Amino acid sequence: MDSDFTADDEAALYDLLNPWEPTEDPSARFYTDLVMAAGSALDVGCGTGQLLHLARSRGHQGRLAGIDPDAASLRRARARESRVEWVDGTAADAHPRWAAEFELATMSSCAFQCLVTDEEVRSSLAAVCGALRPGGRFVFETRHPGARAWESWTSTGADDVTDARGRRLYVSNGVEAVTDDQAGGWLVTCTETTAGADGAVLHLGRATLRFFTPEALDAFLTEAGFVVEARHGDFDGGAFTSASRGIVTVARRV
């Protein structure tokens, strides 16, 4: 790997590949509208802070906080928006740091799928529930395991981008392993390779994602103190069906 490709470069590349554009992206529009309508909001797994930065720039006057364990992403978030409370931590750290302080918690970009073990899911949901006021909502999306999205993740080509330092980069994806999660879903280990114009690998990222069934999600949410208020198959409010590619869940703290 090239030591000249830093964690800050990786965070900046993420924004290049995943711009937060509500006019173009239904998921960005969905979450932005939710935050704008809430008096206070916590973005769990906030990454580089695009959602909360946009909310502030659009005039949100309430309390906004973001939490994420990636230091480089938080540096980028703090640099772009100082009027948000940015916290280094995981979802499981949301409580007792915050106790019944938010109307809304979000977890966008399928970040919920980074919670792989049952214990990670339980501790994260309990903490998010504790950070919400009674009646507060937790809204997140996951990919529907029945759609088997990972089957399209092995790139035959690569995304071609030019970063802020003027380097031409090629980003490709792959899947290393798919295993049963013992609850009707799947664990998928995937890779993202960033290479330079000469083909030299600059960075290799690896992550395991959990694909939850709706039944598994509901069981975890109920155990944590939530009730499922709504479930959609897309970000436009379409009904969730067995053919849906996504599972958009709106859960309310009891």
LINBELKA-V548642 format. One record per residue. N is the residue number from 1. PSI is psi in whole degrees, -180 to 180 (NA if undefined). Layout:
# LINBELKA-V548642
n=N psi=PSI
n=N psi=PSI
This chain:
# LINBELKA-V548642
n=1 psi=153
n=2 psi=119
n=3 psi=-12
n=4 psi=-12
n=5 psi=102
n=6 psi=173
n=7 psi=-34
n=8 psi=-37
n=9 psi=-40
n=10 psi=-42
n=11 psi=-41
n=12 psi=-38
n=13 psi=-38
n=14 psi=-45
n=15 psi=-36
n=16 psi=-42
n=17 psi=-21
n=18 psi=63
n=19 psi=143
n=20 psi=98
n=21 psi=90
n=22 psi=-29
n=23 psi=-21
n=24 psi=-28
n=25 psi=116
n=26 psi=-35
n=27 psi=-42
n=28 psi=-40
n=29 psi=-43
n=30 psi=-52
n=31 psi=-37
n=32 psi=-43
n=33 psi=-40
n=34 psi=-47
n=35 psi=-42
n=36 psi=-29
n=37 psi=-10
n=38 psi=144
n=39 psi=-29
n=40 psi=144
n=41 psi=141
n=42 psi=123
n=43 psi=110
n=44 psi=125
n=45 psi=48
n=46 psi=-16
n=47 psi=-130
n=48 psi=6
n=49 psi=18
n=50 psi=-42
n=51 psi=-52
n=52 psi=-32
n=53 psi=-45
n=54 psi=-40
n=55 psi=-44
n=56 psi=-44
n=57 psi=-22
n=58 psi=4
n=59 psi=14
n=60 psi=128
n=61 psi=-6
n=62 psi=-170
n=63 psi=131
n=64 psi=134
n=65 psi=145
n=66 psi=142
n=67 psi=136
n=68 psi=145
n=69 psi=-6
n=70 psi=114
n=71 psi=-41
n=72 psi=-41
n=73 psi=-41
n=74 psi=-35
n=75 psi=-41
n=76 psi=-40
n=77 psi=-45
n=78 psi=-34
n=79 psi=-32
n=80 psi=-20
n=81 psi=111
n=82 psi=-8
n=83 psi=27
n=84 psi=146
n=85 psi=106
n=86 psi=127
n=87 psi=135
n=88 psi=116
n=89 psi=173
n=90 psi=175
n=91 psi=-37
n=92 psi=-12
n=93 psi=-1
n=94 psi=-32
n=95 psi=133
n=96 psi=9
n=97 psi=-46
n=98 psi=133
n=99 psi=108
n=100 psi=48
n=101 psi=-10
n=102 psi=146
n=103 psi=-30
n=104 psi=140
n=105 psi=138
n=106 psi=155
n=107 psi=93
n=108 psi=-180
n=109 psi=33
n=110 psi=26
n=111 psi=-26
n=112 psi=-29
n=113 psi=-10
n=114 psi=-10
n=115 psi=104
n=116 psi=-47
n=117 psi=159
n=118 psi=-39
n=119 psi=-40
n=120 psi=-42
n=121 psi=-49
n=122 psi=-48
n=123 psi=-36
n=124 psi=-47
n=125 psi=-39
n=126 psi=-41
n=127 psi=-42
n=128 psi=-42
n=129 psi=-42
n=130 psi=-28
n=131 psi=-17
n=132 psi=150
n=133 psi=156
n=134 psi=130
n=135 psi=-7
n=136 psi=157
n=137 psi=143
n=138 psi=121
n=139 psi=128
n=140 psi=165
n=141 psi=151
n=142 psi=163
n=143 psi=141
n=144 psi=123
n=145 psi=-29
n=146 psi=-23
n=147 psi=-15
n=148 psi=54
n=149 psi=-31
n=150 psi=-20
n=151 psi=-16
n=152 psi=9
n=153 psi=-7
n=154 psi=105
n=155 psi=137
n=156 psi=-23
n=157 psi=-153
n=158 psi=148
n=159 psi=135
n=160 psi=114
n=161 psi=159
n=162 psi=122
n=163 psi=-180
n=164 psi=-19
n=165 psi=8
n=166 psi=11
n=167 psi=138
n=168 psi=124
n=169 psi=150
n=170 psi=125
n=171 psi=123
n=172 psi=157
n=173 psi=155
n=174 psi=168
n=175 psi=127
n=176 psi=-37
n=177 psi=147
n=178 psi=120
n=179 psi=159
n=180 psi=135
n=181 psi=6
n=182 psi=11
n=183 psi=24
n=184 psi=-6
n=185 psi=-158
n=186 psi=152
n=187 psi=123
n=188 psi=119
n=189 psi=122
n=190 psi=162
n=191 psi=154
n=192 psi=119
n=193 psi=127
n=194 psi=123
n=195 psi=155
n=196 psi=180
n=197 psi=-26
n=198 psi=2
n=199 psi=-8
n=200 psi=134
n=201 psi=123
n=202 psi=-33
n=203 psi=140
n=204 psi=113
n=205 psi=145
n=206 psi=136
n=207 psi=151
n=208 psi=129
n=209 psi=143
n=210 psi=130
n=211 psi=109
n=212 psi=143
n=213 psi=156
n=214 psi=-37
n=215 psi=-40
n=216 psi=-42
n=217 psi=-47
n=218 psi=-40
n=219 psi=-45
n=220 psi=-43
n=221 psi=-44
n=222 psi=-43
n=223 psi=-34
n=224 psi=-11
n=225 psi=21
n=226 psi=158
n=227 psi=143
n=228 psi=116
n=229 psi=-36
n=230 psi=153
n=231 psi=129
n=232 psi=160
n=233 psi=-6
n=234 psi=-179
n=235 psi=2
n=236 psi=11
n=237 psi=13
n=238 psi=151
n=239 psi=143
n=240 psi=129
n=241 psi=174
n=242 psi=-18
n=243 psi=-3
n=244 psi=145
n=245 psi=-24
n=246 psi=163
n=247 psi=107
n=248 psi=117
n=249 psi=131
n=250 psi=111
n=251 psi=144
n=252 psi=135
n=253 psi=129
n=254 psi=NA
